[in-house]
Amino acid sequence: MLDIKIQKTESPKRIPQKGEPLGFGHIFTDHMFIMNYTEGKGWHDPRIVPFGDITLSPAAMVLHYGQEMFEGLKAYRGDNGDVYLFRPDMNAKRANNSNDRLCIPHIPEEDFVQAVKAVVDVDRAWVPYEEGTSLYIRPFVISTDPHLGVAPSKTYMFIIILSPSGAYYESGLAPVGIWIEDEYVRAVRGGMGFAKTGGNYAASLAAQVKAHDSGYSQALWLDGVERKYIEEVGSMNIMFKINGKVVTPMLNGSILPGITRDSIIHLCREWGYEVEERRISVDELVAAAHSGELEEVFGTGTAAVVSPVGKLRYKDDVIDIGGGKIGELTQKLYDELTGIQWGKKPDPYGWRVTV
Ligand SMILES: *Cc1c(COP(=O)(O)O)cnc(C)c1O
């Protein structure tokens, strides 16, 4: 158990009211959680303080070599006013997998979850009430040694900030277009693709700009060695329904193991679908699309939950999927998962955690 000191703000901000647009990731609540790490001493001084700027040496290692990791989850407002998290223990586990890869010290899982709950509790009035809205939670660790040598830092900060965010789909689920990227790659086996870390996103920007400029909402990555096998999309895992089966790339070390992905595989199996986690080549996908066997395509991630894909572009091939409509399974998964997250449906798997 962490002994978290709480210092409340003396100048609380105005909380956005119903009807005010929230967008994503630019409004922050009144407080944040901070804990420091010092070699020899371990994690210390867990505290909740007013949200504000932090000071770092311009030589802080994170600014030069990117030794950092982050997580992303949400707090949801139930109809009865309760506040829920979704599987936060999975974020805590994944954080330590990322930490291992980046030579960042472990954060005990129960401390991670306790810190998330504590800061959400302090700012619980900021969890918005409108349909589809949520409080986005961003835990992250940065390396802070003021030292330009390349080595693991000996000091770190673990910080959690909170941002009320609007409904991902302002006007209901809508299919998006995806650009299959055949020039840039995001990650390779042995690299850090499975870790949630800023460097992977830095590597992704050029392809994202390219996809946007071509009128597509996100880039889909192929494997970094042969540029042949499907990996994932921007900040989502990807799933296909082919001939009645659900197929998704297996976790091979270069793909981020999404908690939404894991939950959806679980639901599909519960519902009697055969789920294959395996390598899937872009050629197989294109062939399935042309033969009419590719029934549904959707991305999965905390932000969108489920994002139907209506169009895929690969080189000169533009593939329409589902005639602009949302697939039946895609919709059902969206309804089930959001129902569990917002407390509108029973939670037989114990995924919902009350704050
Ligand atoms: C966070 C993330 C995902 C989705 O993970 P969830 O736990 O489902 O939100 C997928 N891909 C990448 C690259 C990510 O960073």
The ligand as an SDF file (V2000), in Angstrom:
LIG
                    3D

 15 15  0  0  0  0  0  0  0  0999 V2000
   -2.4690    1.3070  -26.6800 C   0  0  0  0  0  0  0  0  0  0  0  0
   -2.2920    0.7160  -28.0330 C   0  0  0  0  0  0  0  0  0  0  0  0
   -3.2040   -0.2170  -28.5740 C   0  0  0  0  0  0  0  0  0  0  0  0
   -4.5130   -0.5810  -27.9210 C   0  0  0  0  0  0  0  0  0  0  0  0
   -4.4040   -1.0980  -26.6480 O   0  0  0  0  0  0  0  0  0  0  0  0
   -5.6520   -1.0510  -25.6530 P   0  0  0  0  0  0  0  0  0  0  0  0
   -5.1190   -1.6270  -24.3990 O   0  0  0  0  0  0  0  0  0  0  0  0
   -6.7160   -1.8960  -26.2630 O   0  0  0  0  0  0  0  0  0  0  0  0
   -6.0640    0.3700  -25.5530 O   0  0  0  0  0  0  0  0  0  0  0  0
   -2.8900   -0.7860  -29.7970 C   0  0  0  0  0  0  0  0  0  0  0  0
   -1.7760   -0.4480  -30.4680 N   0  0  0  0  0  0  0  0  0  0  0  0
   -0.8940    0.4590  -29.9930 C   0  0  0  0  0  0  0  0  0  0  0  0
    0.3200    0.7760  -30.7750 C   0  0  0  0  0  0  0  0  0  0  0  0
   -1.1240    1.0720  -28.7670 C   0  0  0  0  0  0  0  0  0  0  0  0
   -0.2500    1.9730  -28.3050 O   0  0  0  0  0  0  0  0  0  0  0  0
  1  2  1  0
  2  3  1  0
  2 14  2  0
  3  4  1  0
  3 10  2  0
  4  5  1  0
  5  6  1  0
  6  7  2  0
  6  8  1  0
  6  9  1  0
 10 11  1  0
 11 12  2  0
 12 13  1  0
 12 14  1  0
 14 15  1  0
M  END
$$$$
